[in-house]
Amino acid sequence: MRNTVCFVRNRITGYAVSVIVCALTLMACTSDGYRYSTEYPCNFTFYANYHPASLLSRVIDNPGLFVWVEVQRKSGVNHLYVHPNNGDGDEDIALTTEIENNRLYYDDMGANGQLIIGCTTFGEGRAYDRQCPYCLENTSTLSHPLAFTGNGQSVTCGKCKREYSLTTGISNDGERLKEYRVQYNGAMLKVHN
């Protein structure tokens, strides 16, 4: 009798462990695992608390607002160029603090060093590579930047003419923008693989 009880208990424990492992495996295989691109390194950090008036500081909290950003170094100082989708003027933010200018590395910003960052009309933060994914894969060049459309809620490629929704990241024929993870805590905005 005792052997039977031990056998049943071990069998139940084995099933429970199998169920837990299966559940964890299924959670790890959600569609989000395929949503974010790892093809091109992306590691962009912006200290919003150093630049509270910047569009980039406000973009994640404003549904429908998107910007494209790039960093250029001029006279030993990193400059963040912010181009909004809403018709407001472009911004040139000099990144003059020690950490922004000398410790952060801005070369890993997707395929060609330009990102589209914003907030969907549903309030979800999104970040995309500014290069057309279709042209990037089919021409092997990094010279196909996306431009905001008239309403600013989608982007279009000048070469292949595909239009991508910024809410979903998908074109009308099913192509998907290269998307990156977005984290924002009110003081720091991070976009990464």
C-alpha positions in Angstrom: 0.0 0.0 0.0 2.8 2.4 0.9 4.5 1.8 -2.4 1.3 2.6 -4.2 0.8 5.9 -2.4 4.4 6.9 -3.2 3.9 5.9 -6.8 0.7 8.0 -7.1 2.3 11.0 -5.3 5.4 10.9 -7.6 3.1 10.6 -10.6 1.0 13.6 -9.6 4.2 15.6 -8.8 5.6 14.7 -12.2 2.4 15.8 -14.0 2.4 19.1 -12.0 6.0 19.8 -13.0 5.2 19.0 -16.6 2.2 21.3 -16.6 4.2 24.2 -15.1 7.1 23.7 -17.7 4.5 23.6 -20.5 2.9 26.8 -19.3 6.2 28.6 -19.0 7.2 27.4 -22.4 4.0 28.7 -24.0 4.3 32.1 -22.3 7.8 32.4 -23.6 6.6 31.7 -27.2 4.1 34.5 -27.4 3.9 36.7 -30.5 5.9 39.4 -28.7 9.0 37.2 -29.1 8.7 37.8 -32.9 7.4 41.4 -32.6 10.8 43.0 -31.7 13.7 43.1 -34.1 17.1 41.9 -33.2 18.6 42.1 -36.7 20.2 45.5 -36.1 21.6 46.6 -32.7 19.5 49.2 -31.0 20.4 50.8 -27.7 19.2 54.4 -27.4 18.9 56.2 -24.1 17.5 59.7 -23.6 17.4 61.5 -20.2 14.0 63.2 -20.3 14.6 64.8 -16.9 17.6 66.8 -18.4 15.4 68.1 -21.2 11.8 68.3 -19.8 10.6 70.8 -22.5 11.7 68.6 -25.4 9.2 66.9 -27.7 11.0 63.6 -27.0 10.3 64.1 -23.3 6.6 64.3 -24.0 6.1 61.9 -26.9 5.3 58.8 -24.9 2.5 60.5 -22.9 0.8 62.1 -26.0 -1.3 59.7 -28.0 -0.8 60.2 -31.7 2.5 62.0 -31.4 5.5 60.4 -33.1 9.0 61.8 -33.8 11.9 60.5 -35.7 15.3 61.0 -34.1 18.9 60.9 -35.0 22.1 61.8 -33.2 25.0 63.7 -34.8 28.3 64.8 -33.2 29.3 68.4 -33.9 32.3 70.1 -32.5 32.7 67.4 -29.9 29.1 67.6 -28.7 26.3 65.1 -29.4 23.2 66.7 -30.9 19.8 64.9 -30.9 17.7 66.0 -33.8 13.9 65.5 -33.3 11.5 65.7 -36.2 7.8 65.5 -35.1 4.8 64.2 -37.1 2.5 67.0 -36.1 3.9 69.9 -38.0 5.7 71.5 -35.0 9.3 72.7 -35.7 12.2 70.3 -35.6 14.4 70.4 -32.4 18.1 70.4 -32.0 19.0 69.2 -28.5 22.6 69.6 -27.5 23.5 66.7 -25.2 26.0 68.4 -23.0 26.0 66.5 -19.8 28.9 64.1 -19.1 26.8 61.0 -19.3 25.0 62.1 -22.5 28.0 63.4 -24.3 30.8 61.0 -23.3 29.3 57.9 -21.8 26.4 57.0 -24.0 27.0 55.2 -27.3 24.7 56.4 -30.1 26.0 54.2 -32.9 23.5 51.4 -32.1 20.2 53.0 -33.3 18.9 50.4 -35.7 19.7 49.9 -39.4 20.8 53.5 -40.2 21.0 55.4 -36.9 17.4 56.8 -37.1 14.4 55.8 -35.0 10.7 56.6 -35.0 9.4 56.9 -31.4 5.9 57.7 -30.3 2.6 56.9 -28.7 -0.2 55.2 -30.6 -3.7 56.7 -30.4 -4.4 53.9 -27.9 -1.7 55.2 -25.6 1.0 52.5 -26.3 4.6 53.5 -26.6 6.2 52.3 -29.9 9.6 52.5 -31.5 10.5 51.5 -35.0 13.5 51.6 -37.3 13.2 54.5 -39.8 14.3 52.3 -42.7 11.7 50.6 -44.9 12.0 46.9 -44.0 11.0 45.6 -47.4 13.6 47.7 -49.3 16.2 47.0 -46.6 15.8 43.3 -47.2 15.5 43.4 -51.0 18.1 46.1 -52.0 20.8 45.5 -49.4 21.2 49.2 -48.9 20.5 51.5 -45.9 19.2 54.4 -48.0 15.4 54.0 -47.8 14.2 56.2 -44.9 10.5 56.4 -44.1 8.6 59.7 -44.1 5.5 60.7 -42.2 2.3 60.8 -44.2 0.0 63.8 -44.2 -1.9 62.7 -41.1 1.3 61.7 -39.3 -0.2 58.3 -38.2 1.7 56.3 -40.8 4.9 56.4 -42.7 5.7 55.8 -46.3 8.7 54.6 -48.3 9.7 56.8 -51.3 11.1 53.8 -53.2 8.5 51.0 -52.9 5.6 53.3 -51.9 4.5 51.0 -49.0 2.6 52.8 -46.2 3.0 51.5 -42.7 0.6 52.2 -39.8 2.4 53.6 -36.7 -0.3 52.0 -34.5 0.3 48.5 -35.7 3.7 48.7 -37.5 2.2 46.8 -40.5 1.8 47.9 -44.1 -1.4 47.3 -46.1 0.3 44.2 -47.7 1.5 42.7 -44.4 5.1 43.9 -44.2 6.1 44.7 -40.6 8.3 47.5 -39.5 11.4 46.6 -37.5 10.2 47.3 -34.0 12.2 47.9 -30.8 11.2 47.8 -27.1 10.3 51.0 -25.4 10.7 51.7 -21.7 9.9 55.1 -20.1 9.8 55.9 -16.4 9.2 59.7 -16.6 13.0 60.4 -16.2 14.5 58.2 -18.8 13.4 56.9 -22.3 15.1 53.7 -23.5 14.7 52.1 -26.9 16.4 48.7 -27.3 16.4 45.2 -28.8 
